[in-house]
C-alpha cells in the first residue's frame, strides 16, 4: 500500500498542526523517491487505496497534498525556503501530472498560496522561482490543465537545480528559462540541446536528460511527446555509436524498460520501430548489467505479446528468447535468478499462446529469416567487360524473388575472368560508370536490366556495389549440370532436410547464423555445380541455386 510516511511516525504526522512540524517529519530520500515514482493514477477520493510497485517507499499524495493545502493558508506562517529544500514544492509540481482532476485542482491552489507567501519573503532562489511561476502561468491556457509527467518532472527538477547553483547544468537551464516568455508544455524540454550537447559537460547533460526520460515516461501522452521529438529513433541509433559508453547504454535501456511497462506504448514500439529486431542485435554484445535490464524488458514483452495474432512478431520474440538464453549460457557473472525469470517467462508465454500459434512451421521460420537477411559486408567491385557482364539477375519491385524483398540478386554468371569477384547470391545495390551512379535497391526488374545495359554501353569499366554475408571458397560446375528450380523453394527444402533435432534448437541455430548466410565464390571442380550456405555451428545446411 501507499504509506503516508514511515509507520512509526504516521500517527504523529496526522496530528501535526504546523507546516514546519510536518516538513521535519518528512524524509528527504523518500520524498525524492515519491517524486520520481509518483503514481499518476492515484485519485483523491478512493474507498480503498491502490497497490503500487513502490508503494512501501513513497508518500501518498492523497494524504500529503491536502496537508500542504491547509498548511499554506493565508493565516499560516510558511517558511518558503524550508518548503523548497524539503522538496515539497517539487512534489506539488509533479502532482500536476495526476489523472485525477480534483487532485490537480488542489495542487494548483497550493501553488497559488505558496506564491503569495513567496512574494513577501527573501531567500537565495526566490527570483528564479518567481520567474518559473510567471512562465508557467503564461504557458497554461486551460483551466486545471493536466501536464505530461515528463514535463511535470522537468519542472520538479528545475526547483531542485535552483537550490544547487553549483550544478553543471545550472547555466543551461537558466538560459532556457530566460530565452522565451513561456515554457513549451507539448514538447520535451531541451531534449535535442542536452542529448546532442557539444559542451565540455556533454556526458553529464546527456545523462541528465536520459534520467528525465527514464523516470518521466508514465502515460500515453509521454509517448506522444517522445514520438514528436524522435526520441526512440535517436536512442536506438545512438546505442551502437562509438560515443555511447556503458553508462549511457544502461540509461537508454532504462528508458525502454519504462516504456515497456505500458501496453499501448510497447505495442507501438514493436510494430512501428522494429523493437524486437533491435533487441536481437544488442543482446549479443551487451554487458552483464544490460542483460538484467533486458531480462525485465523481455518479461514485459512476453506478458503482453500473447494477446496479438501477428505471426511475425511472435516469431521475432521466439528468436529473441533463444538468443537471450544462449547469451546467458556464456555469462558467468550474472545471477542465476535472471535466467530463471526468463525461462519462467518463456514457459508462461508458450502456455498462453493460442493453439494455432504455439507451433510454427520450421520451413516458414527458415524462409522468413532468409528473406530478412541484411548483408553485413558491402563491397565495391570494379569490372572490365567487353559489352556484357555475363551475369543473370532476378528480383525487383513487382517481381520479388523473396516475398517482401524487392532486391536484385545474382543467380548465375558466365565463367569469365572479369566477373570472378562476383558471387552467386550477391545483392546488387548500385552500378556506376564514369561519373554516373545508378541505384538498384528500389527498381523493377526491367529497370535494373536497362540500367545495367546502359552502364555497360557507356563505359567498358563499371563499378558494382554489392552486399554479401562473407567470402568462402567453393567450386562451381557449368550451369547446365544443375537442375533449374526456385531459389526460395530450394533453400527451404534443403534446409528442412537437415533438421533431425528438436525444433527449438533448429530455430535457434537458424536465428543465430542466418545473418551470416553466404553464397560462395567460383572455382572449377568436376562433376556438379553447387552453392553451400554455411552455418557456424555443428551442422551445415546446403542447398542449390539455379
Residue pairs with C-beta under 8 A, 6 or more apart in sequence:
1 49
1 51
1 55
1 56
2 39
2 42
2 49
2 50
2 52
2 55
2 58
2 59
2 60
2 62
3 10
3 55
3 56
3 58
3 59
3 60
4 10
4 13
4 14
4 59
4 60
4 63
4 64
5 13
5 25
5 26
5 27
5 30
5 59
6 27
6 30
9 25
12 25
13 22
13 25
16 22
16 25
18 71
18 76
18 77
19 68
19 71
19 72
19 76
19 77
19 78
19 79
19 83
20 79
20 82
22 67
22 71
23 82
23 83
23 86
23 88
26 59
26 86
26 88
28 86
28 87
30 57
30 58
30 59
31 59
31 86
31 87
31 88
31 91
32 87
33 54
33 57
33 58
34 58
34 59
34 61
34 64
34 91
35 87
35 90
35 91
35 94
35 153
35 156
36 153
36 215
37 52
37 53
37 54
37 57
37 58
37 215
38 58
38 61
38 91
38 94
38 95
38 97
38 98
38 149
38 218
39 50
39 52
39 58
39 61
40 97
40 98
40 99
40 149
40 218
40 219
41 50
41 99
42 50
42 60
42 61
42 62
42 98
42 100
42 103
43 62
43 99
43 100
43 102
43 103
44 62
44 65
44 66
44 100
44 102
44 103
44 106
45 102
46 62
49 60
49 62
52 58
59 91
61 91
61 95
61 98
61 103
62 103
64 91
65 92
65 95
65 103
65 106
65 107
65 110
66 106
68 88
68 92
68 110
69 106
69 109
69 110
69 113
71 78
72 78
72 110
72 113
72 114
72 117
73 113
74 113
74 116
78 114
78 117
80 114
80 117
80 118
80 121
80 123
80 126
81 121
81 123
81 124
83 89
83 114
84 90
84 125
84 129
84 159
84 162
84 163
85 163
87 159
87 160
89 114
89 129
89 159
90 155
90 156
90 157
90 159
90 160
91 156
92 107
92 110
92 111
92 114
93 111
93 152
93 155
93 156
93 159
94 149
94 152
94 153
94 155
94 156
95 103
95 104
95 107
95 152
96 104
96 107
96 108
96 145
96 146
96 147
96 152
96 155
97 146
97 147
97 148
97 149
97 151
97 152
97 153
97 218
97 219
98 104
98 107
98 146
99 146
99 219
101 144
101 146
104 144
104 145
104 146
105 144
108 144
111 133
115 130
115 133
118 126
118 129
118 130
118 133
119 130
125 162
125 163
125 165
128 162
128 174
128 177
129 159
129 162
131 177
131 178
132 155
132 158
132 159
132 162
132 177
135 177
135 181
135 182
135 183
136 155
136 183
138 181
138 182
139 182
139 183
139 184
139 185
140 185
145 185
147 155
147 185
148 185
148 186
148 216
148 219
148 221
148 222
148 225
149 216
149 217
149 218
149 219
149 221
149 222
150 188
150 212
150 213
150 216
150 217
150 222
150 225
150 226
151 183
151 185
151 188
151 189
151 216
151 225
152 216
153 212
153 215
153 216
154 188
154 189
154 212
154 216
155 183
157 212
158 173
158 177
161 167
161 169
161 170
161 173
164 170
168 201
168 204
168 205
169 194
169 201
169 204
169 205
169 208
172 190
172 193
172 194
172 199
172 205
173 190
176 189
176 190
176 193
177 183
183 189
186 225
186 228
187 225
187 228
187 229
188 213
188 225
188 226
188 228
188 229
188 231
190 209
191 209
191 229
191 231
192 229
194 205
194 206
194 208
194 209
195 205
195 206
195 209
195 210
195 234
197 205
197 206
199 205
203 245
203 248
206 248
207 247
207 248
207 251
210 248
210 251
210 252
210 254
210 255
211 251
213 226
213 231
213 255
213 258
214 251
214 254
214 255
214 257
214 258
215 258
216 222
217 223
217 226
217 255
217 258
217 259
217 262
217 265
218 258
218 262
219 262
220 262
220 264
220 265
223 259
223 262
223 264
223 265
223 268
226 232
226 259
231 255
232 256
232 259
232 269
232 273
233 273
235 252
235 255
235 256
236 273
236 278
238 244
238 248
238 252
239 249
239 252
239 282
240 281
240 282
244 252
246 287
246 289
246 290
249 286
249 287
249 290
250 289
250 290
250 293
253 290
253 293
253 294
253 297
254 293
256 269
256 275
256 297
257 293
257 296
257 297
257 300
259 265
259 266
259 269
260 266
260 269
260 296
260 297
260 300
260 301
261 300
263 304
266 300
266 301
266 304
267 304
267 308
269 275
270 276
270 301
270 305
270 313
271 310
271 313
276 301
276 313
276 316
276 317
276 319
276 320
277 316
279 294
279 297
279 298
279 320
280 316
280 319
280 320
280 323
280 511
282 290
282 294
283 291
283 294
283 320
283 323
283 324
283 327
284 323
284 327
286 294
286 327
288 331
288 333
288 334
291 324
291 327
291 328
291 331
291 334
291 338
292 334
292 335
292 338
294 324
295 324
295 338
295 341
295 342
298 320
298 321
298 324
298 342
298 345
299 341
299 342
299 345
301 317
301 320
302 317
302 321
302 345
302 346
302 348
302 349
303 345
303 348
303 349
305 313
305 314
305 317
305 349
306 349
306 352
306 353
308 314
309 354
309 357
311 357
311 360
312 368
314 353
314 357
314 360
315 360
315 365
315 368
317 349
318 360
318 507
319 369
319 507
319 508
319 511
321 342
321 345
321 346
321 349
322 504
322 507
322 508
322 511
322 512
323 508
323 511
323 512
324 342
325 339
325 342
325 343
325 346
326 508
326 512
328 334
328 338
328 339
328 342
350 358
359 503
360 507
362 496
362 499
362 503
362 506
362 507
363 492
363 493
363 495
363 496
365 507
365 510
366 491
366 492
366 495
366 496
366 510
366 514
367 403
367 488
367 491
367 492
369 510
369 511
369 514
370 402
370 488
370 491
370 492
370 514
370 517
371 402
371 403
371 404
371 405
372 405
372 514
373 469
373 514
373 515
373 517
374 467
374 515
375 427
375 467
375 468
375 469
376 469
376 470
376 515
376 516
377 467
377 468
377 469
377 470
378 429
378 465
378 466
378 467
379 421
379 465
379 466
379 468
380 463
380 464
380 465
381 421
381 422
381 463
381 464
381 465
381 466
382 461
382 462
382 463
382 464
383 389
383 418
383 419
383 421
383 422
383 461
383 462
383 463
383 464
384 418
384 460
384 461
385 418
385 419
385 456
385 460
385 461
385 462
386 418
386 460
387 456
387 457
387 460
388 456
389 418
389 419
389 452
389 456
389 462
390 413
390 414
390 416
390 418
390 419
391 410
391 412
391 413
391 414
391 419
391 422
392 410
392 411
392 412
392 413
393 408
393 409
393 410
393 411
393 428
393 445
393 448
393 449
393 452
394 401
394 408
394 409
394 411
394 445
394 487
395 401
395 402
395 405
395 406
395 407
395 408
395 409
395 445
395 448
396 406
396 408
396 443
396 444
396 445
396 446
396 447
396 448
397 406
397 442
397 443
397 444
397 445
398 406
398 444
398 445
399 444
399 445
400 406
401 407
401 409
401 411
401 487
401 488
402 488
403 488
406 442
407 427
407 428
407 441
408 427
408 428
408 440
408 441
408 443
408 445
408 448
409 425
409 426
409 427
409 428
409 487
410 422
410 423
410 424
410 425
410 426
410 428
410 466
411 424
411 425
411 487
411 545
411 546
412 424
412 479
412 545
412 546
413 419
413 422
413 424
413 522
415 478
415 522
420 521
420 522
421 521
422 464
422 466
423 466
423 468
423 471
423 518
423 519
423 520
423 521
423 522
424 476
424 519
424 520
424 531
424 545
425 468
425 518
425 519
425 531
425 545
426 466
426 467
426 468
426 519
427 466
427 467
427 468
428 440
428 448
428 464
428 465
428 466
429 439
429 440
429 441
429 465
429 466
429 467
430 437
430 438
430 439
430 440
430 441
430 464
430 465
431 437
431 438
431 440
431 451
431 452
431 455
431 462
431 463
431 464
431 465
432 438
432 455
432 462
432 463
432 465
433 455
433 456
433 458
433 459
433 461
433 462
433 463
434 458
434 459
436 455
436 458
438 451
438 454
438 455
440 448
440 451
443 451
455 462
456 462
468 518
468 519
469 515
469 516
469 517
469 518
469 519
470 516
470 518
471 518
471 521
472 518
472 520
472 521
472 532
472 534
473 520
473 521
473 523
474 520
474 521
474 522
474 523
474 530
474 531
474 532
475 522
475 523
475 524
475 525
475 530
476 520
476 522
476 523
476 524
476 525
476 529
476 530
476 531
477 524
477 525
477 526
477 527
477 528
477 529
477 530
478 529
479 529
481 527
481 528
481 529
482 528
482 529
482 530
482 544
482 545
482 546
483 544
483 546
484 546
485 544
485 546
486 546
487 545
487 546
490 543
490 544
490 545
490 546
491 533
491 543
493 543
494 541
494 542
494 543
494 544
495 510
495 533
495 541
495 543
498 539
498 540
498 541
498 542
499 506
509 535
509 537
509 539
510 535
512 537
513 535
513 536
513 537
514 535
516 535
516 536
517 533
518 533
518 534
519 531
519 533
519 545
520 531
520 532
529 544
530 542
530 544
531 543
531 544
531 545
532 540
532 542
533 541
533 542
533 543
534 540
535 541
